[in-house]
Each structure stands twice: as structure tokens, then as C-alpha cells.
Amino acid sequence: MSRAAAPARAATDASARFEHIEALVDALAGGGLEDVCIAPGARSTPLTVAFDHHPRINTWSHIDERSAAFFALGIAKRTRNAVALVCTSGTAAANFFPAIVEAAQTKQPLIVLTADRPPELRDRDAGQAIDQIKLYGDFPALFVEAGGADCGLPYFLDLGRRALQTALGTPGGVVHINVPLREPLVAAEGTLSSRFSGERVIRGAGPAPRAAELERLANSLRSCRRGLVLCGPADHTAPRRTAIAELARTLGFPLLADPASQLRRGAGVEVAIDAFDAMLADDGLASRLAPEIVLRVGGMPVSKRLRLWLERHAVPQIVIDDSGAWNDPSISAREIWNTDVSLTCEGLLHALSGYAPQIAWLDAWRDANHDARAAIDRYLAAESGLSGCGVFHQLARRLQAPSILYTGNSLPIRQLDTAWPAAETDVRILCNRGANGIDGVVSCILGAAANSAAPVVGVLGDLSFYHDMNGLMAARRHAIDATIIVLNNDGGGIFSMLPQAYLGETFDRHFTTPHGLDLSHAARLYGCSFDRVDSWDSFTVALRRSLAAPGTSVIEVPLDRERDLAIFGEAIRRGAKAAQS
């Protein structure tokens, strides 16, 4: 197939995908299904839109997947009819499990449609990708992994009919349909990325890398003057951070450090690039800074802009990772080293002994990064309006060493990436970047704070807080000292950054899902102190009081969603403009 034909083929495949999902939904409706409970998520967009637009199906929007599933069970029990459930991929699907167990035990007809990453993104450390094949074990009466677009319309119509017949038959019960969905997830013209297609092998497998392989890789890295070292989220220890930073310094490679890699502090500060996401927002600068090779330690940083940039330039990657995961979501790794990170870095340093890199490449990155970081900091310091980026900007200047900052997913971790500078201050940053879910974050923050000698501050969104409000019981039962900062934009603000935002009423009901809750009641129910701030001065007072007082404090930062996103975008724009000048 020619390159010219590729976009047309992608658009055709996308159109067929939406048509087939609509056929599946229409078959369910034709068989008598009347109700569906939908939880918000991007990957499940085709399912959500198909159900919401169907004239014979009632859609019930829910913020919490666990509650959605039990709500559906209640409808099924009352109506004695099948009820559908829709969610996105990852732990969202796992939260259906308690209700599925209950429904299976009493043979209640639930048809569970879990959106999933496509096969090429599984077992590669892609975000929100977990093993969803037979996720609920033998509790469902039927499990089906929905086929791709090449299966044709008859397959999807038959799948809908079969699901209803099984759920409502004898003995009946739960049907689980796992639906892999590729992007684009809305009806828009698709594009194909060019990707590295060279040799892909596993090198140096085992805890200790082989000397001959280390020498070969060192020679390969010597031959590249325009390289990068990438570090994604990981709780790297001090010795490991030192080895990674020293390797980048020896190679003369910039170290693009995710804020949760721990490499924006201590040993990595000298070579750490902390504003790369903003820098890459300028197309001209991004093209000039395109590397020849990437040495990646562990998973990918949170920055989607970085990932797309590497894919666009077809940059080969060499991955060093001892987690046991196949960390290659972009299918761009030339080699994957399943070896101990510290031993591999130290072995490469030994093999590179005497190497004198040209530092012009590193200096170009550092100069642009310095200008971008300075522009972002100036803007956030002068911006009087409350924002997620502003909260992290304040924390970077007010948390004393040593401290622990536990951040939630979705918007907070991305705003952290933009606002958090590389510095000597010893602030350890933790997050849940395994399945990238928004559930359980309150409990994780409190668990991190239990018996901690260092103060613990958690920052999460309002939906994350809502999902785990009951986690505050631990603070009451165990007298935990912690500060929980809730960025409350009244719903899923991150969805406003996605193509789904054009969907109008469907978007508001099923994606942003505004809740209008007064969070003070939850805090006080569990004996936590509570502050709702309205300025940076009141935020500073509340933070200082919380850090000084025993017990758990909840600080709510009310945010106007559009203004918060505008400040986020403007910080990136100013950083990009300063970096390219």
C-alpha cells in the first residue's frame, strides 16, 4: 500500500469500526435491551456515543464504576431484563467486579462491555492497559473478545444477539464482551505514524549484563552525537539515580526526566531537562532537537507530546528495564535489555571510560530548557488565578526537604510535569502509573503517610477524591498525619483536551460528569480538618497550618475548568515561545 493510500485506509478502518459498534448496539436494542449504565472514559467513546444516540435505549451516566454496576444490577432485578454496562479500559473494568460476582451468583442478566486497548498496545506498558481477557474469571456465563473491523457487520449483529440470548436464557447471567478499540475514537479522519522497523531483539537478558554486549552498546552510543536519555515514572533509589545521571553526563545526552522518575532532584539536576513537554510544543524547535537515538530507562514519561514526537521522527529506542514488563507501547524499541538498571548503567560507564563527548548538543537542550523553565515560572508566579499548575508551582517552593508528594492521575500529573522544576530539594514524587487509574488515590496517600518520618502531601482531582472518599476512614482509625489537596474542577476536566469535546450534551453527561458535591461533608464525616481556599494567600495559610498540625487535612482548591485549562495551555505556550527564541 502506498503512503498516499494510508490515510484513506485509516479513515475507512475507523468508519467501519464505528459502524460495527453501532451494529452491536442496535442488535442489543432490537433484542429488547432498554437500559445501559455508562461510566466516563476516552477509550470507550465509540460505545458511549452509539448507546447514547440510540433512540430506544435509556442511558444512565455514573461517575463511579462500582456504583454503576450495582445500579445496573438494581435495574435488572426490578425489570427482569438485561442491562448493559460500559466502561473504559484498565482498573475501571476491575471496579465492576463486585457487582458481577453478585449478579453471577443469582443469574441476573448483565451485559458488560469493557473497552480495551488494541492487541498491539498490550503487555507494552501502555497507559490504562491491563489484561482484560477473562478479567472476571468464570463468573460470566459467556466471555467474548470482540473481533476487529475485518469480521464484518454480520459478526457484530450476531454477537449482540448471542449476548442477549445467553444473559436472558437458562441459566442466564452475566455476559462479558471485551472490545479492543484503536484510535481515532471519534469519527475523524485517521493518520498513520511511521515507526522504526529495524532489528528488534532482547539483549543482555538476566540480572547482570554481559560484558561483550555492554561494549557493543557503548560503541553504538559513541557513534551517536544526538542522543537522549529518557526516564519515566519510577521510584529510583539514590544510587540508581546517580548511575543514570552519570551515564547521561558521560554521553553528553540530555536527560528527559519525568517528574515522578526522581531524577529532577539530586544527582540528575545538572543534566535534567524538566520543560521538554513545553519545548516540544514548538514545531520548529522540536524538529531541530530531533535525536538519532534514545536510551530509555523503564517506562515512557507521562508526556504524550514527547511520545508522538519520537514516533513522528521514527527514533529508535534502546530500553533498559528490570521491571519484567515489555515496555514498548510505541513499538519503537530496537533493543530491550531486561537487566538490572544500576548494573547496566555502571557497566556502560566502564565501557565508556575515557570517552569525551561533544557538549554542544547537550548545551543546546540545556539553554532552551533554561529559557522555557524561566518563562513558565514567571508566568505561574504572576498568575493570580487558582490553577492546578499553580498549586504545583507553590508546592515546589514551599515543601521542605525531605517530603513526599503523592500525585493523582489524569490532569494533576500532567500539570505537575509542566510546573515542577529540577532542583536540589529532596521531594520524593509518587504516583500510580501502572494502570494510570484514578481510583484508590486517597488510600494510597494515607498509606504512604502511615508512620512516615517525612511529611506527605497528596494532590488529586475531585473525581479521584470522590472515588475513594471512604479511604479517609484510615485517617480517622490510625491517626495519620497527611495533607490532601483536592483540585476541584467539578468533573473530568482532562476530557476537554480531547477530540470528544465536540459531542455537546453527550460530552457533558458522559465525559465531564459534573457532580456539584460539597467536599467538606466528606472530610468532616471522617474527622479530617477542611479548608476551601479562594486565593494563593489562603492556600499558603492552609498548607502551613496542615503541615504543622497533627491529623489529616483536606484542602479544596476550587477551579474554573476552562480557566484552569487556559492557564495550563498558556504556561506551555510561554515555555515553548521562550525556548525557541
Sequence and secondary structure as in RCSB ss.txt:
>XXXX:A:sequence
MSRAAAPARAATDASARFEHIEALVDALAGGGLEDVCIAPGARSTPLTVAFDHHPRINTWSHIDERSAAFFALGI
AKRTRNAVALVCTSGTAAANFFPAIVEAAQTKQPLIVLTADRPPELRDRDAGQAIDQIKLYGDFPALFVEAGGAD
CGLPYFLDLGRRALQTALGTPGGVVHINVPLREPLVAAEGTLSSRFSGERVIRGAGPAPRAAELERLANSLRSCR
RGLVLCGPADHTAPRRTAIAELARTLGFPLLADPASQLRRGAGVEVAIDAFDAMLADDGLASRLAPEIVLRVGGM
PVSKRLRLWLERHAVPQIVIDDSGAWNDPSISAREIWNTDVSLTCEGLLHALSGYAPQIAWLDAWRDANHDARAA
IDRYLAAESGLSGCGVFHQLARRLQAPSILYTGNSLPIRQLDTAWPAAETDVRILCNRGANGIDGVVSCILGAAA
NSAAPVVGVLGDLSFYHDMNGLMAARRHAIDATIIVLNNDGGGIFSMLPQAYLGETFDRHFTTPHGLDLSHAARL
YGCSFDRVDSWDSFTVALRRSLAAPGTSVIEVPLDRERDLAIFGEAIRRGAKAAQS
>XXXX:A:secstr
  TTHHHHHHHHHHHHHHHHHHHHHHHHHHTT  EEEE   STTHHHHHHHHH TT EEEE S HHHHHHHHHHH
HHHH S EEEEE STHHHHTTHHHHHHHHHTT  EEEEEEE  GGGTTTT TT    TTTTTT SSEEEE   GG
G HHHHHHHHHHHHHHHHSSS   EEEEEE  S  SSS         S  EEES SSS  HHHHHHHHHHHHT S
SEEEEE S    HHHHHHHHHHHHHHT  EEE GGGTTTBGGGTTTEE  HHHHTTSHHHHHHT  SEEEEESS 
 S HHHHHHHHHTT  EEEE  SSS   TTS EEEEE S HHHHHHHHHHHTTT     HHHHHHHHHHHHHHHH
HHHHHHH  S  HHHHHHHHHHH  SSEEEEE TTHHHHHHHHH   BSS EEEEE  SS  SSSHHHHHHHHHT
T SS EEEEEEHHHHHHTGGGGHHHHHHT  EEEEEEE SS GGGGGSGGGGGTHHHIIIII      THHHHHH
TT EEEE  SHHHHHHHHHHHHHSSSEEEEEEE  HHHHHHHHHHHHHHHHHHHH 
